Amino acid sequence: MSPEVARLFTVLTLALASGSALIVILYLVRRPVLTGHTKLWLLVGIGALPLGASLTGSYAGIERTRERVFCASCHTMADKAKDAADEKSTTLAAIHSRNRNTGAESCYVCHQDYRAYGAIATKLYGMRHLYEYYAHYQGKAGAERAKKIHLYKPYPNANCIQCHSTRSPRWTENEAHQAVADDARSGTISCVSCHQPVHPGKDGAS
């Protein structure tokens, strides 16, 4: 979602919520007789408009979580986000963040689950991030918490192959790729075992 569309959905959500509040307040102040017309307005005010605000607000909120600035809002990711935005950095994160197809959503594009129900699984993992942070990470000393930053499972090559098909001449003619082509496609060997650093720091490839 572009920033313009996100702002549109945010404005729409506020408008729907404001309309709902106005109808309810007017009813409570005026206390009109419950005619069919009044009931219809109440249905709109406490039913249709709040439902609409919930849908547009949820959509805007979920789309907002795709942006790198959202990921960076957690200070534990500050160094990784700063590096990703660095035009001079040569880490994989920074290189891919300069790609127009990933850009401002590079964290999500590279770390989302691309299997069936991938987006849902990715959001659930995100909720687990919050739990892990507040339950086990917050307040820990630097050396101790550094040990806790890791992926839940090995980084899947499928996330790389979504863009790097492994079928283009530039890829297949590379001698290093030729030696591991089948293993890379099957996931037996990890792309990031050779292509590093992914992120800055000693835990960059985690």
N, C-alpha and C positions, 0 to 999 in steps of 0.2 A: 504494500500500500504506500502510495506517495504521501509526503507530508501534507500536501494540499487536501487529499482525500481524507486523511486522518483528521485534519482540522474540521472538515465538513461533517464527518460523523460525530465529532465532539460537540460541535455547535448544534447539530440535530438532536443529540442526546439531551443537551441542556434545554433546548426549546421544548422537547416533549415533556421533560420533567417539570419545567416551569408551567407549562399548560396544565398539567395534572394538578400541581400545587394550587394554581389559581382557581380551578374549578372547585376543589375541595374547600379552599378558604372562603370562596363566595357562598358555597352552600352552608358552611358553618356560621357565617355572619348573617345571612339573610333567612336561613331556615325556611325555605319555600315548602309549600304543600307537595307531598310526594305524588305528583301526577306522572303520567307516562312520559311526558317531556322531561321532567326533572330526573326521573330514573334513567332515561337515556343519557343525559349529561353526566350523571354519576357513573354510569357504566363506562363512558369515555374517560372520565377523570380518574377513576380508581381501577380501571381495567385496561382499556386499549392504550392510553398514553403511557402508563408505567411499563406495560409490556413492551411497547415500542422503544422506550428509553433503555430498558434492560437489554434488548437485542442489539441496538445500535451501540450502546456503551460497551457491551461485552465484546462485540466485534472490533471496535476501535481499540479496546484494551488489549485483546489478544494480538492484534496486528502490531501494537506498540511494542510488545515483548520481542518482536523479531529484530528490532533495531539495535545496533551496537551500543548506542548511548544508553539504552536500557540495561544491557549487560554490564556496562561500565559503571552503572549507578551503585553497584556493590563494590565497596572499596577493595575487596580481596582480588578483584579483577582489574584494578586500576592500571597496574603495570602492563598487563596483556593488552588492554584497550588502548593505552597510550602508544604502545609499540605498533599496534595494528593501524593506527592513524598516522604513524610516522612515515613521511614520504621517502625518507632515506634508508629506512630499515630494510634488511634483506631476509627477514624471517618469512616463513610461508604465510603466516597470518597477515603480515603487512603487504606482501605481494598480492595476495588474493583480495585484500581490502581495497586495493587500487584498481581492481577489475570492475568494470561497470556493471557486470552481471551479479556481483556479490556486494561490492561497495559498502553501503551503510548497514547492510544486513549480513555482513560476512560471518559473524559468530553463528547466527542461526543457519545460514546456508551450509556452512561446513560442519556444524555439529548436530543438525537435526537428524532424526531417524527417517531413513528413506524407504523403510518397509511399509507394508499395509498398516494403516492407522498411524503413520509416522508422525504427523503433526500432533496428534493426541498424545502419543507416547512421549514426544519431546516436551510438551507442556507439563506432563506428569513428572518427568525427570526434573524439570525446572522447579516444581513444587518441592521435590525432594531436596534440591539444592538449598532452598530456604530453610527446610527442616534441619539439614546437616549444619548449615551455618549457625543457626541460633542454638542448636542443641550441642554441637561438638566443636565448633570452630571459633566462635566469637570469644575474644578475651585470651586466647592461647598465645604463648610466646612465639616469636618468629620461627625458630627452628622446629618447634613442635607442630605448628600449623602447616608449615611447608610440606611436611610428610603426609598431611591429610588431603592435599589437593591432587586429585587423580581422577581419571575417567572411571565410570562404573564398569566398563568393559573395554577391550582393545579397540582402538580406532579402526572402523571398518573401511576397507578399500573402496567399497561401494560409494562412499561419500566423495572419493576422489574421482572415480570412474564416471560419475554423473556428468562431469565436464571433460575429463581426460579419458576419452573412450578406450585408449590403448590400441586403437586400430589405425590411427593416422600414420602416414609415412615418417613423420618426425619422431614419433614414439617407437614404431617398430624397427626403424633403422638404427636406433641407439643400441650399441653393443651391450651395455649394461642391462637394458630392458629385455633384449633378446634372451639373455641367460635366465631370466626369471619371469618371462611373460605369462606362462600358464599359472605359476604360483601366485603372481600378482592378481591375475583375473579371478582366481579361485579364493583368494584371501589367505592362502597358506603363508605367504610372506607379506609383511606390512609395507606399504609405500613409505610411511614415515620412518621406517627403519633406516632408509637411505637418504630421504629428502628431509634434511634438518638444517637449522633449528626451526621448529614449528612456532614456538613462542620464545621470548627471551628468558634467560635464567636457566639454572641447572635442572629445573622441572619443566622446561619448555616443551618437551615432547610428550608430556603426560596427557 
